[in-house]
Amino acid sequence: MADETTRARAGSGAKALLAWVAILGLAGVVAWLASERNARTWYLVPDEGRLVVMKGLMLPVGRQAFATDDPALAAAYAPLVPPPGKPLPAERAFEERSLLDQGLFDLLAGWAREEVATGDPARLERGLGYLGRAERLAGISPAQRDELGAIRAESGYHEARRLLERAAAELRDAAEKLRVTAGSRSSRAMDAQLLLKQLEPAVDATLGAIRTAARAEPAAAEQGAGTPPAAGEPAPAAAPAPDHAPAAPPAAAPAGPAAQLPPSGEGR
């Protein structure tokens, strides 16, 4: 009888031990799954005026700022500073890196579009920086890639205008130096006169292009501000034609700068 009682107690003890082992094993599996999920989670966290990319730790809870030895990834996920006066978004969590990339792109594209549209040199430069960051994100969707191309094309116009203005300043400087040389007794006076004749039309054309762009921008802004139906669009489209017609005099204005060529005529 005593032996049977002892065996019964031993059996119940073994069952209890197996139950505890099963419970502990299940708890371990749950903890591992929670840790694995947390390690795959990405975060965008506002921190002291910056937006910081953070990644979950291999623990059920916890995260840290993302760090890597890969220069491309480090540049893509470096802390992000918004444009002046722009509030940071609320904290967000992403279950996959591609979702993080798409969330980051939406922010960067919105900021870049606003900065580029101003045409202001400083803001354009900042917008191009945001575009550069957006281009580093590998997980963006095809639609976002199309949007990125559209914003890049828009920025190309403003970049071209900035290059034109810079080129016009340099061309004017070159023309002035040639004019001084052409009116001097330098052995290069005749060469300067000939080069000046060829350069002045380029100066006039560049300045004319800048003036045309400056006149066209307000008209384009007004056209974009109004949203008439398709039937109303032909009228605004026809309006630039007369606007460009007076642009011909500036093109013909080489007579003005050409009037400054008496030195070249005298030299001849």
Solvent accessible surface area in square Angstrom, and as a share of the most:
residue,aa,sasa,rsa
1,M,187,0.83
2,A,76,0.59
3,D,97,0.50
4,E,102,0.46
5,T,56,0.33
6,T,88,0.51
7,R,153,0.56
8,A,66,0.51
9,R,178,0.65
10,A,66,0.51
11,G,32,0.30
12,S,66,0.42
13,G,40,0.38
14,A,51,0.40
15,K,149,0.63
16,A,51,0.39
17,L,116,0.58
18,L,121,0.60
19,A,50,0.38
20,W,156,0.55
21,V,84,0.49
22,A,67,0.52
23,I,98,0.50
24,L,120,0.60
25,G,39,0.37
26,L,121,0.60
27,A,55,0.43
28,G,40,0.39
29,V,81,0.47
30,V,87,0.50
31,A,45,0.35
32,W,143,0.50
33,L,95,0.47
34,A,40,0.31
35,S,10,0.06
36,E,49,0.22
37,R,144,0.52
38,N,17,0.08
39,A,18,0.14
40,R,117,0.43
41,T,17,0.10
42,W,17,0.06
43,Y,31,0.12
44,L,2,0.01
45,V,18,0.10
46,P,50,0.31
47,D,60,0.31
48,E,162,0.73
49,G,48,0.46
50,R,90,0.33
51,L,1,0.01
52,V,13,0.08
53,V,4,0.02
54,M,37,0.16
55,K,59,0.25
56,G,8,0.08
57,L,54,0.27
58,M,102,0.45
59,L,99,0.49
60,P,66,0.41
61,V,116,0.67
62,G,36,0.35
63,R,86,0.32
64,Q,107,0.47
65,A,56,0.43
66,F,45,0.19
67,A,91,0.71
68,T,45,0.26
69,D,149,0.77
70,D,62,0.32
71,P,108,0.68
72,A,59,0.46
73,L,39,0.19
74,A,44,0.34
75,A,33,0.26
76,A,3,0.03
77,Y,10,0.04
78,A,36,0.28
79,P,59,0.37
80,L,6,0.03
81,V,88,0.51
82,P,17,0.11
83,P,8,0.05
84,P,108,0.68
85,G,86,0.83
86,K,71,0.30
87,P,106,0.66
88,L,44,0.22
89,P,39,0.24
90,A,81,0.63
91,E,85,0.38
92,R,114,0.42
93,A,66,0.51
94,F,12,0.05
95,E,99,0.44
96,E,96,0.43
97,R,94,0.34
98,S,40,0.26
99,L,80,0.40
100,L,0,0.00
101,D,1,0.01
102,Q,54,0.24
103,G,5,0.04
104,L,2,0.01
105,F,0,0.00
106,D,85,0.44
107,L,35,0.17
108,L,1,0.00
109,A,3,0.02
110,G,22,0.21
111,W,10,0.04
112,A,0,0.00
113,R,107,0.39
114,E,83,0.37
115,E,3,0.01
116,V,1,0.00
117,A,66,0.51
118,T,61,0.36
119,G,32,0.31
120,D,61,0.32
121,P,84,0.53
122,A,69,0.54
123,R,89,0.32
124,L,2,0.01
125,E,97,0.43
126,R,81,0.30
127,G,0,0.00
128,L,26,0.13
129,G,42,0.40
130,Y,14,0.05
131,L,1,0.00
132,G,24,0.23
133,R,38,0.14
134,A,0,0.00
135,E,86,0.38
136,R,128,0.47
137,L,3,0.01
138,A,73,0.57
139,G,20,0.19
140,I,11,0.06
141,S,32,0.21
142,P,110,0.69
143,A,73,0.56
144,Q,18,0.08
145,R,115,0.42
146,D,107,0.56
147,E,59,0.26
148,L,17,0.09
149,G,41,0.40
150,A,64,0.50
151,I,8,0.04
152,R,79,0.29
153,A,74,0.57
154,E,88,0.39
155,S,0,0.00
156,G,31,0.29
157,Y,99,0.37
158,H,21,0.09
159,E,47,0.21
160,A,50,0.38
161,R,41,0.15
162,R,63,0.23
163,L,100,0.50
164,L,62,0.31
165,E,80,0.36
166,R,124,0.45
167,A,40,0.31
168,A,2,0.02
169,A,48,0.37
170,E,111,0.50
171,L,46,0.23
172,R,117,0.43
173,D,76,0.39
174,A,40,0.31
175,A,6,0.05
176,E,87,0.39
177,K,126,0.53
178,L,29,0.14
179,R,52,0.19
180,V,97,0.56
181,T,41,0.24
182,A,5,0.04
183,G,58,0.56
184,S,49,0.32
185,R,246,0.90
186,S,49,0.32
187,S,115,0.74
188,R,156,0.57
189,A,15,0.12
190,M,88,0.40
191,D,68,0.35
192,A,5,0.04
193,Q,7,0.03
194,L,96,0.48
195,L,94,0.47
196,L,3,0.01
197,K,74,0.31
198,Q,136,0.60
199,L,27,0.13
200,E,12,0.06
201,P,73,0.46
202,A,43,0.34
203,V,14,0.08
204,D,17,0.09
205,A,67,0.52
206,T,18,0.11
207,L,43,0.21
208,G,16,0.15
209,A,44,0.34
210,I,29,0.15
211,R,95,0.35
212,T,41,0.24
213,A,16,0.13
214,A,48,0.37
215,R,87,0.32
216,A,38,0.30
217,E,62,0.28
218,P,75,0.47
219,A,44,0.34
220,A,61,0.47
221,A,67,0.52
222,E,127,0.57
223,Q,80,0.36
224,G,58,0.55
225,A,84,0.65
226,G,38,0.36
227,T,127,0.74
228,P,59,0.37
229,P,101,0.64
230,A,81,0.63
231,A,92,0.71
232,G,26,0.25
233,E,93,0.42
234,P,85,0.53
235,A,75,0.58
236,P,43,0.27
237,A,65,0.50
238,A,63,0.49
239,A,59,0.45
240,P,46,0.29
241,A,66,0.51
242,P,85,0.54
243,D,53,0.27
244,H,87,0.39
245,A,65,0.51
246,P,80,0.50
247,A,20,0.16
248,A,59,0.46
249,P,80,0.50
250,P,29,0.18
251,A,72,0.56
252,A,72,0.56
253,A,43,0.34
254,P,44,0.28
255,A,73,0.57
256,G,43,0.41
257,P,36,0.23
258,A,43,0.34
259,A,69,0.53
260,Q,97,0.43
261,L,30,0.15
262,P,70,0.44
263,P,46,0.29
264,S,2,0.01
265,G,39,0.38
266,E,143,0.64
267,G,40,0.38
268,R,163,0.60
